[in-house]
Amino acid sequence: MNLRKIFLLITLILLPVLNAAKAPNGKEFPAHWGDPPLRQTRDLRPLPGGYGRGSGTLAKWIQQNLDKDSSSKGTLTPLKAGVRLAVTRAKTPITIDGNLDEFATAVCTPVEYFHPDQNNRPAQFFYLWDNEAFYVGLRTLDEKIFSPVDPLWEGDAVEWYFDTRRDSTFRDQKWGKGAVHCFWTAMKKSELNPRFCLRPGYLDAIAKTGVEVSARRWERGLEVEFKLPWVNFPNFTPKINEVIGIDTELSYSDGSQRSYRSFIFGSPLSVAQPGNLARVQLVDTLQKDHWAQCAPVMMPIRIDTAWSQGGKPKVQARIALPVNHLEKIGKIMFQVSDLSGKLLGEFEARETEILGSDPNFSRKVTTWPADLTAPGSYTAVAVIYDKNGKELGRVAPRLVSVNMKQGY
């Protein structure tokens, strides 16, 4: 083989490396991922892994490669008994600027996806952690944004409940050092002015060292970031498999004083005692076997009968879709049984409903004849499958009061 052919062969071998594919923000993809898809959808969303913004097709391709890389690194880590959410480790440094791009692979807990006011109630909470802090991202659909000067929580705001105690006082009936009830908001009146404060009467709960809140408006509401550094909890060391207690409460103003609220994990009982907080586990990545415990907060459901219908009455069953993990979801079946456990029917949720005209806020719906399931005489469960037809998790209706008044 002559020298010219040798140089040509070397060039062909090195060409994929020398011309590594790049993301829209210029960051190179790992060479072993190969080339991204040529045909892509025209939507625009945050891309996983800090690769900027791009199409849903590109986001799916990136996430699949990230998952493959993660699964090849080590053994799977199961969730501990009673844990309700796996909080994943941040893969890139997080800048608190109101931009939620870093949360593109984070686990999301939807809230108020079934409220009739679809332009002002649905929201999404995202959770991440690293060795420095615990992070929360919030995206809202909200046309009338407002928070009063004082108290800041009596408007569009978040009440945050957090317990890191490592002794017998963890999730007990009293708030104390190592546990905090605090508030943060994006607004001061109708202007962007992120603020944070501790619950009155517990102003010495933490030193507030390094706490940050930042926010920005987007076309349909707000995006907010919150950083709570671990240094405020000196008796806690963040590491894989540690379990902490949290609850998340979103308050609404509708342009004036607080008009509504909703809890993600617990209920207003969380205000009175940390014993009502949910156990969440710090993990590296969301694994397939985590879904069985996490699905109820990632994909809540609602069963109801619309008051205005044409034709014979039908029951509607809806389930919220997880914005960052849609590619993992196959079919969703609602199983309806009588009170002795006999299966009355299975109904696939095929139709997708978009909330607030934004495709990142979506849910699935199905129906069945109302005569099949008289109120009080049946149970309903959503069964979630992966793309291969294997069960991921099950979700039942959430039987707890989470709004302004007792009663659900």
Residue pairs with C-beta under 8 A, 6 or more apart in sequence:
1 9
16 31
17 31
20 28
20 29
20 31
21 28
21 29
21 33
21 34
21 35
21 36
22 28
22 29
23 29
23 47
23 51
23 52
23 54
23 58
23 62
24 47
24 51
24 52
24 53
24 54
24 58
25 51
25 52
25 53
26 52
27 50
27 51
27 52
29 36
29 51
29 62
29 65
30 65
30 69
33 65
36 58
36 61
36 62
37 57
37 58
37 61
39 57
40 54
40 55
40 56
40 57
40 58
41 55
41 56
41 57
42 55
43 55
43 56
43 359
44 53
44 54
44 55
45 53
45 54
45 55
45 56
45 59
45 104
45 360
46 52
46 53
46 59
46 100
46 101
46 103
46 104
47 53
47 54
47 58
47 59
47 62
47 101
47 104
48 59
48 62
48 63
48 66
48 104
48 105
48 324
49 62
49 66
49 91
49 92
49 104
49 105
50 91
50 92
50 101
50 102
51 58
51 62
52 101
53 101
59 104
60 327
63 105
63 324
63 327
64 327
66 91
66 105
67 285
70 284
70 285
76 287
76 289
77 240
77 241
77 283
77 284
77 287
78 289
78 290
79 86
79 281
79 283
79 289
79 290
79 293
79 294
80 241
80 243
80 279
80 281
82 279
83 243
83 279
83 280
83 281
83 293
84 265
84 278
84 279
84 280
84 293
84 294
84 296
84 297
85 107
85 109
85 127
85 265
85 278
85 280
85 281
85 293
85 294
85 297
85 298
86 107
86 280
86 281
86 283
86 286
86 287
86 290
86 293
86 294
87 107
87 127
87 128
87 129
87 134
87 280
87 281
87 282
87 283
88 105
88 106
88 107
88 127
88 128
88 129
88 283
88 284
88 285
88 286
89 128
89 129
89 130
89 240
89 282
89 283
89 284
89 285
90 102
90 128
90 129
90 130
90 135
91 105
92 102
93 102
94 102
94 128
94 130
94 133
94 135
94 225
94 227
95 102
96 212
96 213
96 214
96 225
96 226
96 227
97 214
97 216
97 225
98 186
98 214
98 215
98 216
98 223
98 224
98 225
99 216
99 223
99 225
100 126
100 137
100 139
100 223
100 225
102 128
102 135
102 137
103 126
103 128
103 135
103 137
103 324
104 324
105 324
106 126
106 127
106 128
106 137
106 324
107 126
107 127
107 286
107 294
107 298
107 322
107 324
107 325
108 124
108 125
108 126
108 298
108 322
108 323
108 324
108 325
109 124
109 125
109 127
109 248
109 264
109 265
109 297
109 298
110 122
110 123
110 124
110 298
110 299
110 300
110 320
110 321
110 322
110 323
110 361
111 122
111 123
111 124
111 125
111 248
111 250
111 262
111 264
112 121
112 122
112 123
112 250
112 262
113 122
113 300
113 318
113 320
113 355
113 361
113 363
114 300
114 302
114 304
114 318
114 320
114 363
115 121
115 122
118 141
118 355
118 356
119 141
119 142
119 143
119 220
119 356
120 141
120 142
120 143
120 144
120 252
120 254
121 141
121 252
121 260
121 262
122 140
122 141
122 355
122 356
122 361
123 138
123 139
123 140
123 141
123 142
123 221
123 250
124 137
124 138
124 139
124 140
124 323
124 360
124 361
125 136
125 137
125 138
125 248
125 250
125 264
126 136
126 137
126 138
126 139
126 324
127 134
127 135
127 136
127 137
127 280
128 134
128 135
128 137
129 135
129 238
129 282
130 238
131 230
131 238
132 229
132 230
133 210
133 227
133 228
133 229
133 230
134 162
134 227
134 228
134 230
134 238
134 244
135 225
135 226
135 227
135 228
136 158
136 160
136 225
136 226
136 228
136 248
137 223
137 224
137 225
137 226
138 158
138 222
138 223
138 224
138 225
138 226
138 250
139 218
139 221
139 222
139 223
139 224
139 360
140 156
140 221
140 222
140 223
140 224
140 250
141 220
141 221
141 355
141 356
141 358
141 361
142 156
142 220
142 221
142 222
142 252
143 220
143 221
144 253
144 254
144 255
145 156
145 186
145 187
145 190
145 217
145 221
145 222
145 253
145 255
146 155
146 156
146 187
146 189
146 190
146 253
146 254
146 255
146 256
147 153
147 154
147 155
147 156
147 157
147 185
147 186
147 187
147 188
147 189
147 195
147 253
148 154
148 155
148 189
148 257
149 188
149 189
151 183
151 197
152 183
152 184
152 185
152 188
152 195
152 197
153 159
153 183
153 185
153 251
153 258
154 251
154 253
154 257
154 258
155 185
155 187
155 251
155 253
155 256
155 257
155 258
156 185
156 186
156 187
156 222
156 251
156 252
156 253
157 183
157 184
157 185
157 187
157 251
158 183
158 184
158 185
158 224
158 226
158 248
158 249
158 250
158 251
159 181
159 182
159 183
159 248
159 249
159 251
159 261
159 271
160 180
160 181
160 182
160 183
160 184
160 226
160 228
160 246
160 248
160 249
161 180
161 181
161 245
161 246
161 247
161 248
161 249
161 266
161 270
161 271
161 274
161 277
162 179
162 180
162 181
162 182
162 228
162 244
162 245
162 246
162 277
163 170
163 171
163 178
163 179
163 180
163 244
163 245
163 246
163 274
163 277
164 178
164 179
164 233
164 235
164 236
164 244
164 245
165 171
165 176
165 177
165 178
165 179
165 235
165 236
166 178
166 235
166 236
169 176
169 178
169 179
170 245
171 245
171 274
171 275
171 277
171 279
172 273
172 274
172 275
173 273
173 274
173 275
174 273
174 274
175 181
175 199
175 202
175 205
175 273
175 274
177 205
178 233
178 235
178 236
179 205
179 245
179 274
180 198
180 199
180 202
180 205
180 206
180 232
181 198
181 199
181 202
181 205
181 271
182 196
182 197
182 198
182 199
182 205
182 206
183 196
183 197
183 198
183 199
184 194
184 195
184 196
184 197
184 213
184 224
184 226
185 194
185 195
185 213
186 192
186 193
186 194
186 213
186 215
186 222
186 224
187 193
187 215
188 195
190 255
192 215
192 216
192 217
194 213
194 214
194 215
194 224
195 213
196 208
196 211
196 213
196 226
198 205
198 206
198 208
199 205
206 232
206 233
207 231
207 232
208 232
209 229
209 231
209 232
210 227
210 229
210 231
210 232
211 227
211 228
211 229
211 232
212 225
212 226
212 227
213 224
213 225
213 226
213 227
214 224
214 225
215 222
215 223
215 224
215 225
216 222
216 223
217 223
220 356
220 357
220 358
230 236
230 237
230 238
236 242
236 244
238 282
239 282
240 282
240 283
240 284
241 281
241 282
241 283
242 281
242 282
243 279
243 280
243 281
243 282
244 279
244 280
244 282
245 274
245 277
245 278
245 279
245 280
246 265
246 277
246 278
246 280
247 263
247 264
247 265
247 266
247 270
247 276
247 277
247 278
248 263
248 264
248 265
249 261
249 262
249 263
249 264
249 270
250 261
250 262
250 264
251 258
251 260
251 261
252 258
252 259
252 260
252 261
252 262
253 259
254 260
260 403
260 404
261 403
261 404
262 402
262 403
263 270
263 402
264 297
265 277
265 278
265 297
266 276
266 277
266 278
266 400
266 402
267 276
267 400
267 401
267 402
268 401
268 402
269 276
270 276
270 277
278 297
283 290
286 294
286 325
288 328
288 386
288 392
291 298
291 384
291 392
291 393
292 392
292 393
292 394
293 393
294 393
295 384
295 392
295 393
295 394
295 395
296 393
296 395
296 396
296 398
298 320
298 322
298 325
299 319
299 320
299 321
299 322
299 382
299 384
299 393
299 395
300 319
300 320
300 395
300 398
301 317
301 318
301 319
301 320
301 334
301 380
301 382
301 395
301 396
301 397
301 398
302 317
302 318
302 397
303 315
303 316
303 317
303 380
303 397
304 315
304 316
305 313
305 314
305 315
305 316
305 370
305 375
306 314
306 316
312 369
312 370
312 371
313 369
313 370
313 371
314 367
314 368
314 369
314 370
315 367
315 368
315 369
315 370
315 372
315 373
316 365
316 366
316 367
317 334
317 347
317 349
317 365
317 366
317 367
317 368
317 380
317 382
318 349
318 353
318 363
318 364
318 365
319 332
319 349
319 363
319 364
319 365
319 382
319 384
319 395
320 363
321 329
321 352
321 362
321 363
321 364
322 329
323 360
323 361
323 362
327 387
328 386
328 387
328 392
329 384
329 385
329 386
329 387
329 392
330 385
330 386
330 387
330 388
330 389
331 348
331 385
331 389
332 348
332 349
332 364
332 382
332 383
332 384
332 385
333 346
333 347
333 348
333 349
333 382
333 383
333 385
334 346
334 347
334 348
334 349
334 366
334 368
334 380
334 381
334 382
334 383
335 343
335 345
335 346
335 380
335 381
335 382
335 383
336 343
336 344
336 345
336 346
336 347
336 368
336 372
336 373
336 378
336 379
336 380
337 343
337 344
337 378
337 379
337 380
337 381
338 344
338 377
338 378
339 377
339 378
339 379
344 372
344 373
344 378
345 368
345 372
347 366
347 367
347 368
348 366
349 364
349 365
349 366
349 382
350 364
350 366
351 364
351 365
351 366
352 362
352 363
352 364
352 365
353 362
353 363
353 364
353 365
354 361
354 362
355 361
355 362
355 363
372 378
373 380
379 396
380 396
380 397
381 394
381 395
381 396
382 394
382 395
382 396
383 391
383 394
384 391
384 392
384 393
384 394
384 395
385 391
385 392
386 392
398 408
399 408
400 408
401 407
401 408
402 408
